[in-house]
Every structure is written in C-alpha cells, then in structure tokens.
C-alpha cells in the first residue's frame, strides 16, 4: 500500500462518513501484501513489524500502534 493510494482514498472519501474507518481498514488489510504488522498471539504484548526485504522485527504493541495512528491522523489532516 503506497502513501499515494492511502491519500487518494482519504481525499475521495468523507472522513465523517460512518463507515470511513471500516473502508480504510478493508483497503489496507484486505490485501495480504499490505500487512505490515503481524499479531499472532493476542495475550502477548509483542507483535512483528515488516521492515522491508522480507524482514520482520519484534516490537511492543503500544510502540507501533501509536505510530500507526499518528501517521493515519496526519494523512487525514492533509
């Protein structure tokens, strides 16, 4: 998923629309190649984050979720 594609989707959608976040979720998660975070065990505080070149690293949930939400909010504000 490219930044351009996400920005285009946000620009052509109404952020106040009730299903806006569901639409974004399906756009990003609907295609397995767009998944940059893997959470295999909901009881653990860790997840795997994709860093490119078929490499994954372990990170704390809170660390990555905060960054992800911040990035999405910045895109919406643009």
Secondary structure, DSSP 8 states (H G I E B T S, - for coil): --HHHHHHHHHTS-TTSTTHHHHHHHHHHSSGGG--EE---TTSSEEEEEEETTEEEEEEHHHHHHHHHHHHHHHHH-
